[in-house]
Amino acid sequence: MATTPVRRDGLFPPQNVVVTGGAGYIGSHLVDRLAEDGHQVTVLDDLSAGHAAYLAPRLRAGQARLVTGSILDPDLVGRELRTADTVFHLAAAVGVRRIVTEPLRSLRTNLIGTENVLHACADHGCRVVLASSSEVYGKLPRLPMSESGDRVLGPTTVPRWSYAAAKAVDEHLAFAYAAQGLRVSVVRYFNSYGPRLDRAGDASVVAVFVRHALAGEPIPVHGDGQQTRCFTYVADTVRGTVLAAAVPEAQGQVFNIGSATETAIAALAELVAQAAGSTVPAERISYEAAYGPRFEDITRRIPDISRARDVLGWEPQIPLEEGLKRTIAWWGENDA
């Protein structure tokens, strides 16, 4: 397929687009954005973590279609990507607890599933954006974390590191295919949060904290609470993802998509409690009690976003306090 011209607003003209994992939290927001931009979207999702209800307005309007199935099915993936111009590959097993308790299933999804998607994209000449994670950096002590920097992981006997390793292999696969002509970009997400987070799960610390705060329960803070993260509102995450597909210079590159504002987890608990109107104090829980023995956490995680700023013209726009207000408001309006 010919290279797609870029419009002056930085977005590509209407296309046939596939979003794997498009019924999930980030994926469904991405589908909304793509539909609003005039694209015809196919969502491939096994609904193990996603929700078809998030896609309902787009399905009713004929702007999207949902194919329920797994990226572990190579025949299905090949059929659905056959007529795609651009593919956003977001489907993955995520969440620390899932990775720790279901390491084999998670590895299969994140490795074999991604290979199936990339192989089909290469066969059909699709432009592809691979969603990766800040987890690939592991416990790198050098900050901020640069896309061209090193990675530091813990031992293979600790399941917590299998996700980081799998996502890194996904990126290696993407660039191996790129060496054979695949037009691919990689986006590394840093702690995205916002409406449609899985309220019952623990893939996002924001979701866990909001759930407890709104229920009037103590917010569970692991360890001493001084570990830090950089939280990125989902609209910013999606905008960076779309730009990675639209900007020609993004091909063959990796981009950190995250806020550069560092927030301690204990401070996050206070912000969530304030936004939710909760007066219940936080509760400190040891890592061993939460995840079992041999669990390792990362003390600090801060992205260098200079490449995203320079190449994509992207930087985050929504501050954490505002994003939390929007997230909690959505939760209240969609209480189930």
N, C-alpha and C positions, 0 to 999 in steps of 0.2 A: 504494500500500500504506500502511496505517496506521503511525503511529510506534510502534516497538516499546518496550514498557515495560521498565524496567531493574530487575533484581533487586537485593535489598539487598546482595549481595556484589559489585555493580558489573558483573555479567555479564548478557548478554541471554538470554532464554529460548531453547530449542532452535529452530533455523531450518534452512532450506536455505541453505547458504553455498557460495560459489564462491571458490577461491583460485587466481588465475593465478600461474604460476610456483611452484605448490605442491609440486613435486618437488625444488625447489632447497634450498639450505642453510637459509635463514630460513624459506622457505615450508613445508618439511616439518615443521619444529618448530611452526609455526603450525597446520598441519593436526592434529598430535598434540594440541595444546592445545584446539582447537575440538572434536575428536572426544571428548576427555575431558570436555568441558563438555556433551556430548549433542547437538551439532549434526550434521546430515547434510552431509557435505562433498563437493563436486565439485572436482577438481583439473584445471585446464587448463594443460598444459605440453607444449612441443615436445621436451622431453628433450635439448635441445642442451647444457644445462649441468646439468640436474637428473638425479636417479636414481630410477627407479621402486622400487628396493629400499628406499629410505627410507620408502616408503608401504606396504610389504608388510603389516605387521601390521594397519593400518587397512583395507586392501583386503580382507584375509582375514576380518576381523571384520564386514564390511559397513558400516563406519562412513564409508567414503569410496569414491569411484569416480574412476578416472583416465581423462581424455579426452586422448589424444595429438594435439596440434594446435597451431597457431600463432595468436597474437593478431593476426597480420596477415591472417587470414581472417575478414572481417566477418560472413559468414553463420554460420560456426561459433560465433563469439563471441555473436552474437545468439541462436542456438538454446540454447546452454548457460546463458546468463544469463536466459532467459525466465522461469524459475520461481524464480530466486534472490531471497532476502530481503536478504542482505548479500553484498557482493563485496569481497574484499581483493585489490587489484591489485599484485602483486609482480613479475610477469614483466617482465624488462628485460635489455638487454645491459649487462654490468658488467665491471669490471676495467680498469685503466689500459692494459695492453698491448693488450687487445682493442679499446678505444676508439681507441688510437693507430694500430693496424694495420688495423682494419676500420671506419673512421669512417662510411662510407655505410651499411653494414649496421646498425651500431649506431644511427644516427640514425633509420633507417626503423623499427626495432623500438621504439625509445623514444618516437617521435612518432606514427607512424601506428597502431602497436599500442595505445597509450594512448587515442588518439582513438576507436578501435573499441570499446574497453572502456567508456569514458565515455558514448559515444553509446548503446550497448546498455543501460547502467544507467539513463540518462535515459528511454529508451523504456519500460523495464519497471518503473520506480519503485524501483529497488534503493537501499539504503543502501550507500555505497562508502567504503572507506579506500584512499587512494593512497599507495603507498610511494615516497618521494622520498629525497633524499640530502643530506648535508652539503656535497656538492660544489657545490650551487647557490650557496653563499656565495663560491665562488672563492677569491681571495687577499685577502679582506677583512682589513684590519689591525686593525680595532676588535674587541676581545675583552672578554667572551665574545660569541659570535655569537647575536644575538637574531632571532627569527622576523620581527619587524617592522623589522629593520635593513636596510641597503643591501646590495647585492651588487657585487663587483668581479671582473671577468673579464679574462683576457688577450686578445690579438688573435685574430681568426677564422682566421688562417693557421696557428695552432697547434692541431692536432687534439685535444690534451689538454683543451681547453675546450669541445669540442662536447658532451660528456656533461653538464657543468654547465648549458650552455644548453638542452639538450634536456629535462632534468629540470625546469628552471624553466618552460619552455613547457608541460610536462605540468601543472604546478601552475596556470598561467594558464588552461589548458583546463578544469581541474577547477572553478575558481572562476567561469569564464564559464558553465559548465553550472549551477553553484550559483545564479547569478543568475536562471536559468530554473527553479529549483525542485529541482535535484538535491541530495540530502542527502549531503554529502561532507566528509571530513576528510583532512588530509595529515600524514604522519609523515615526518620527516627523520631517517634513520638516521646515526649516527656510529660508524663502524668497529666493526660488530658482528663477533663471533668466537665460536667454540665448536665442539662436535662437528658433524660432517658438512660442514665446510669442504671445498671442492674441493682435494684433496691434490695434484693434478697441475697446478692452475692458479695464477695469480698475482693473483686478484681480492682476496685478503686477505694483508696482510703477515704476519699471524700464521701462516697456513697455509704460506707460503713459509719462514718461520723454523723452524717445527716440522719441516717436511719435511727441511730440511738438517740440523737438530740431531740428529734421530733417525737419519739416515743417516751421522752422523759427519763431515759436511762443514762447511766454513766457512759461517757465516750471512752472506749478502750484504746489506750495509748500504749504501744509496745515499747519495752525498754525504758530508757530515761526520757524519751520524747525529744531529744536534741538532734536526732537525725533529720536532715533537711531534704526537701524536694522543691522542684520548680513547677508549679501548677499552671496548666494551659487550658483556657476555656475552649470548648469544642468548636465554636465558630472560627477561632483562630487556627485550630488544628485543621479544620476542613479547608480553610482558605489556603493554607500552605500546601496541602495535598493537591488541590486543583492547580495551583501555580506550578507545582512540580511536573504536571502533565502538560501544561500550556506553554511553558518557556522552553524554546529549543535548546538553550545552553544548559538546561537541567539534565539533559540526557547523559547517562554515564556517570552521574554524580550522586553523592549521599548528602542529605540535608538534615540537620537537627531542627525539629519543629517543636519549640518549647519556649516557655517564658524563661527569662534570665533572672527573675526575682526569686531569691532563695527564702524558703519558709520552713521553720522548724515544725515538726509534727505536733509538738505540744502547743505551739502557737496556732496552728491550724485548728486544733480542737477548740481553742478559745474563740477563734473567729466563727467557726460553725455554730458553737453554742450561742454566741451573741446574735448571729443572723437568724437562728431558729427560735430565739427567745427562751432558751433553756438555762436554768440555774443549777442543774445537777452537775456536780464536779466530775472531772475526768477520773478514770480509773487506770492505774498503771498495771500492766500485765507483762510478765516476762516472755521473751521469745520462745523459751522452751515450753511454757504453758500454752502458748498460742499455736506453735507449729511443730513441737516435738524437739528432740535433741538434734544437734549438728546443724541447726539453721544459722545462716549467716545473713546479715543485713548490710546495706551500704550506708555509710555515715553521711556522705554528702553527694549530691548529684546536680551539677549545674552545666547547662549546655553553652557552648560557644555558638552563637547564632549569626556570626558575621557572614558566613557563606550564604545562608538563606537570605540575609538582608541584601548582599551584594548581587547575587545571581537572580533570585526570585523577586526581589523588592518586597520581601515579607518581614514583618516583625509583629509580635503579639500586640493586641490593642485593648483587650478587656482585662482590667485589674482583678485580682483575686476577690476582693470584697464585693465587687459588682457581680462577678461570676457566681459567687456563692448565693447572693440574693436571688439571681435568676434561677439557679438550680433548685433552691428551696421553694421558690414560688411555683415552679413546675411541679415539684413533688406534692405540694398542697393541692394544686388544681387537678392532679391525676392520682389522687390517693386511691389505692386499690385494697 
